[in-house]
Amino acid sequence: MQTLIGLTIEELSKVAESFGEPAFRGKQVARWIYRGGASEIDLMTDLPNAFRSRLQEEYCVGLPAVSHRDGAPDGTCKYLLKLADGEQIESVYLPYPDRVSVCLSSQAGCPAGCAFCATAQGGLARNLSAGEIVAQILALRLQHTERRISHAVYMGMGEPLLNYGAVVKCARMLTEEVGMSGRNLTISTVGVVPGILRLAKEKLPVTLALSLHAPNDKLREELIPTARKWSIAEILEACRTYWETTRRNLTFEYLLLGGINDDPRQAQEMARLLQGLPGNVNLIPFNYVETPEGFRRPTAGNIAAFRTALEAEGRVTTQRMERGHSIGAACGQLRRSAGLPSAPAIDRSRQLAVIG
């Protein structure tokens, strides 16, 4: 059965016309799905009964089922969502005093192979459709009706720019169908150069976040094995093109791993790399994941020294507010804690083939 979530107003209007209904019925369906919170076709009460019956014969709304939910005292809620084919993905609800954000998955699993990430240890199952990405926001909105979801970050499971078409369609739908501001959307990448350059031409006012995590290629390739496809210099040149084309400041994500990449001298090295590129560095202390490498969290002193070194070089630096640490809110942790299988070993050659 086909799903309605993922169809644009234009596409839904064509569905209505194929059933002998006027095109405006498609707009009504879209309003029910994307803004009215309808989880079933029967709830679309201003549609003619005959049209609803025809829709139900061929379509369902397409919301994922909630398999598991973990809540933290700070209001963070992490969800394991079950898709129609049984694949399970993670989404996170993140309330802040001034906004509510959600963290979206773009793939079931991930091919990027980041050594510190729980998702990477399971490999890639498949890409998500645009509807499956949009549906995450709609599902979490039904779980939390007290506040409006205003922001979304593509920072869950998967590398968004390796599922380019679905991610861009989803971003457009979040602005046009769901009614969010494009400026409140952030697309994260480990540095897929063709995707960055292509995104620059989309005329989407989204923020691009680069997962940098190291100040030089040697260390970055140890942390992100698939990063060897493009050097830091090539990635930053693509980021420069993105900024020059869109005039949207960038965010440089930097995961701090104790004793690995948290030395102030590495901060100075990174500041030199980023000279001339506008945007802040967002420091993310490691959210513990059991890995073969035995990574550990940096000390508070190391975090402070690293930040001081960056700021001394004139780089605006923020530190991600830690949310959901008590519920294992790092990407992939809930899926693992729920006992879902992951690949016993990662095939790095397959990951390199997938990434480009």
C-alpha positions, 0 to 999 in steps of 0.5 A: 500500500502506498503512503500519503506522507512524502507526497507534495501538495501538487502530487496529492492534487494529482492523486485526487484528480485521478479519483475524479475529484477536483485538485483542491482535494489534494490541498485538503489532504496535505493540510490534514497530514502535514499540519492537522496531525491526521494519523488515519484517513478516516480523520479527514472529516471534510473529505467526501466519504466516497473519496476517503473510501477510495483513498483507503483502498490504495493509500495509508497515511504512513506514520512509523510505529513507535517501538521504544521511547526513552525520556531524560529529565531535561525533556529530551526524548529519544524514539526508535521508530519502526518503518513499514518494512521492519527497519528501525531508525532513531529520532530525538525530540529536543526541547529548549527554552526558546525552541523545540528541535528534532534530530532526524535520520536520513538512512537506516544505518550509515556507510560513513564508518565514523569510529566513534559512532554506534550507528556506524558499527551496524553499517548501512541497511538502506536510504530512507524516502523523503516521506520516511524522513518527514514522517519522523517529525509528524510522529514526534509532533503527535507525541508532544502536542504541548509545543510546536516543533520549529527546528530540525537537524539532519544529524541522526542515523545516516549521511544526509548527502549520500541520500541527496534527493530524499533529503532535499525533497524533505527539506522543501516539504518541511518548508512548503507543506509542514510550514517550517522555516528553511533557516531553521533546518540544518543539514550535516555532512562528513564532507561529501564534496559533490553533495555540498556543491550541489546543495549550494545551487538548490536555493534552500536557506538551510545551514550546512554543518560540517562534521570536521572532528580533526585538524588534519587529514591523517587523524581524520582518516583514523576517525572517519575512514571513508574521509580519505575520499576527499581531503580537508582542503577539498572539503573546505573549498566546497564549503567556501563555495557553499558560503559564497553562493548562499551567504549562509554561515557554516557550522563546524562540528568538532567531537572532542575525544579524550587524548585523541583530538582535544589538545589546544595545539590541535585547536590552533591548527584547526583555527588556521585551517578555517581562516576566511570561512565564516561560521562557528565551531561547535564543540561536542564532548564525546557521548560515551559509546562502547567501541573497539578503540576505547574512546573516552570523554575529555576532561572538563579542563581539556574542553575549557583549554581547547575552547580557549585556544580556539577563541584566542585565534578569533574563532567563535566557539560554542559548546553543544548543550548536552541533552539526553546523555543519561538515555544514551542519546548518541546516534545508534545507542538506542537501537543497540540498547534495544537489542537490534542486530548490527553487523559483526564487522564493518566492511570498509571497502564496501563503505568506501564504494558506497560513499563515492 
